[in-house]
């Protein structure tokens, strides 16, 4: 395949080379070093105080900041390992396994492309874990459905959306309940960090539009409009199918790419999908995510897809035991469909 080259650089450990620049922040909030979050024990994050329980800090990779002995400056990580997760869908067991896997791979930060909610039996716990562990999270269509109303959902998805909302409303602690709703209400529809644009759906319609592998056969105009909005690289979720799209258009699954990590081209556009943590749909039931490693000084980025098995039967049993969730939502997890 001419677009990718297998990286000759092995994955790094958790330590990162740094250089210093000026202070930068988001909405007046001093941003945490190395993907820290409020309540993480990170001194920079804690210096800002707790805005609300489970709040996220949103920032750009080029503006990770913190105080130094020489004054208020920030470390710009020349080598940054970012875990990209998406489409958790209330699947706590899958999320916990993925987070453990991430912790074992020397990752500097975690970002989420949306759909924390919907379908699965543990929406509240998943929201809390994303708030605790992710540097930022996007708004997915199922998150939007819980906040407002499900639109263009089938009956099974609509019932799950209303059930999810009830779980969030049923929390007895008023402060925790309000904090979670406020967190969900702050999720953005897109984030751009340098050459990367992140959305849940597509750059053209960031919440609801799908970009399927089969679209490469007939969606030339669709690809033109989508890639016209991509700076160099894009990342998206929504379809629950991992892989890479090019502007040609072509689609490459992780199996077609072979064992990674792979070096991304510097002279071509592409969009990658990390797959789904909580409801894979590519025929592989294992939880899916990706790791990006960017080397600022070398203008080099590598991509690696990761799959992890988890206790599917435990999740399926919880779904089947809940009358308002369709049994099929548990059964499909066994097949990865």
HELIX and SHEET records of a PDB file:
HELIX    1   1 UNK A   33  UNK A   35  5                                   3    
HELIX    2   2 UNK A   43  UNK A   47  1                                   5    
HELIX    3   3 UNK A   61  UNK A   63  5                                   3    
HELIX    4   4 UNK A   92  UNK A  103  1                                  12    
HELIX    5   5 UNK A  123  UNK A  133  1                                  11    
HELIX    6   6 UNK A  141  UNK A  147  1                                   7    
HELIX    7   7 UNK A  155  UNK A  169  1                                  15    
HELIX    8   8 UNK A  174  UNK A  185  1                                  12    
HELIX    9   9 UNK A  213  UNK A  217  5                                   5    
HELIX   10  10 UNK A  220  UNK A  227  1                                   8    
HELIX   11  11 UNK A  254  UNK A  257  1                                   4    
HELIX   12  12 UNK A  296  UNK A  298  5                                   3    
HELIX   13  13 UNK A  312  UNK A  321  1                                  10    
HELIX   14  14 UNK A  327  UNK A  335  1                                   9    
SHEET    1   A 7 UNK A   5  UNK A   6  0                                        
SHEET    2   A 7 UNK A 262  UNK A 263 -1                                        
SHEET    3   A 7 UNK A 300  UNK A 308 -1                                        
SHEET    4   A 7 UNK A 287  UNK A 295 -1                                        
SHEET    5   A 7 UNK A  79  UNK A  85 -1                                        
SHEET    6   A 7 UNK A 109  UNK A 112  1                                        
SHEET    7   A 7 UNK A 136  UNK A 137  1                                        
SHEET    1   B 3 UNK A  18  UNK A  22  0                                        
SHEET    2   B 3 UNK A  71  UNK A  77 -1                                        
SHEET    3   B 3 UNK A  66  UNK A  68 -1                                        
SHEET    1   C 2 UNK A  25  UNK A  26  0                                        
SHEET    2   C 2 UNK A  29  UNK A  30 -1                                        
SHEET    1   D 6 UNK A 190  UNK A 193  0                                        
SHEET    2   D 6 UNK A 196  UNK A 199 -1                                        
SHEET    3   D 6 UNK A 233  UNK A 236  1                                        
SHEET    4   D 6 UNK A 270  UNK A 273  1                                        
SHEET    5   D 6 UNK A 243  UNK A 246 -1                                        
SHEET    6   D 6 UNK A 250  UNK A 252 -1                                        
END                                                                             
